[in-house]
Amino acid sequence: MQLRALQRLFPKAHTQGVELSNYLCRKYGWSRGSVTTLATERDFDLVICNDVVGYLNDVDCAQALENLADTCSAALFLGVLTSEDLELCDPERTDGSQIDRSLRWYRRRLDQHFVNVGGGLYLRKPLNVTVWSLDRL
């Protein structure tokens, strides 16, 4: 849904969705694929990966994070449940099939390529903009 909202806000921007579901690809015009095998000749200014990598095993998740870094030229929005979040979740409404990984596990991989500026937003290294120390996590 974030992609559709961005398309409305920025109608001249090129957007591309990648999804495993044939149904969603047909419905929204997305490309069929997976973040684990994502390969593109093109870099994107903004890459959004929300509630996806938490379902992948450790090897596939690590590969997916590398693929996201390879595809992203400026900013990544990553939404994922971590072990530290489990006590905040309503077990009746949270999908229990997600893999339980720590914040440290994700940060160790993300910090190689990105600077965390909060709210799920990561900026690609090397930074092309000034980010004050207080804005970095």
N, C-alpha and C positions, 0 to 999 in steps of 0.2 A: 504494500500500500504506500510505502514511502516513495517508491519509484514513480507511481502515478501522481502523487502530490508534487514531486519535483518536476515532472513533465508539465503539469499545469502551471507551476510557478515560472519555469524557464522553458517556454515552448521552442526556443531555437537551439536548446542544448541537445546533444546526442545522448540518448540513454539506451542502456542494454540490460535486460534482465536475463539471468541464467537460473535454470530450475530443472530438477529431475522429473517433475510431473508433466506428462504429456498434456494433461487437461489444462494446467495453468499456462503452459507454453502456448497452446491454441487460444485460450481465453484472452491472454494479455499480449500475445505476440512476442514472447520471450524466446530465447535460444535454449535448446535442450542441452544440459550439461551439468557439471558438478564442480564445486569449488576445489575438490581434490584433484581434478584433472584440468583445471582452468588454464588455458594457454591462449594468449592473444598477441597479435602484433602491435596492439594499440595500448597506450597507457591512458588511464582515466584519472581525471582531476579528483573525483570523489568516488570511492568505492564503499558500498553499504553491504554489510553482512550481518544480518540480525537474526538471532535464534536459529543458527544453522550449525556452527562448528561444535556446539555442545552435544550433538548427537553422534559425532564421529569418534572412532577409536583414536588412541593417542597418535599412532603413525599417520593416519589420514588427517587428523586435526593439525598436526605439525606441518604436513605437506600443504594443507589448505592455507595456513597462515603464511607460508612461504609464497604460495601462489597469489595471495592477496597483496603481499608486499611487491611482488614482481609486476602486478597489474596497476598498482596505485602510484601515481606520480605526485600527489599532494596530500590528500586527506582520506583517512579510513574511518568509517563509523562501524564499530564492532559491538554487537550486543550478545552477551553470553553469560549464562548462569555459572557461578563458581561455587566451590565448597563453602566459602565464607558467606554466600548468599542463602544457603539452604535454611538457616534458622529464621530468615525473613520471609520465606515463602509459605504460602498456604498449601499444605500437602494435597488438599482436595482439588486445587486449581492448577497446580504445577505438574507438568509432565515428568513423571518419574523415570522415563527412559533416557534422560540426558545423562551423559557421563560426568561423574563427580571428579572435577579437577580443580586444583587450587589456583588462586589468584597468582601465586608465585610461578606456577607452571606456565600460565599464559604470558605473564610479564617477561619471563626469561626469554621467550621466543619473540614477543613483540618489540622489546627494547632493542633488539638487534637492528631493527629497521625504522622504528617510529619513536616519536616523543609523545607521551600521553598528556593531553591537555584537559582531560576531564570529560565527564558526561558521555563516555564511550567514543570520544573523538581522539584520533591519533594523527599526528602530522609526520609526513615522510622525512627521514633524514637524508641528506643534510637539510636543515631548515633553510627555507628561502625567505622567511619572515622572522621578525623578532618576537620571541615568546618570553615574557617576564618570568623570573624564577617562581614567583608565587602562583603562576598559571600552570606550571608543570607539576605533574603528580609523581 
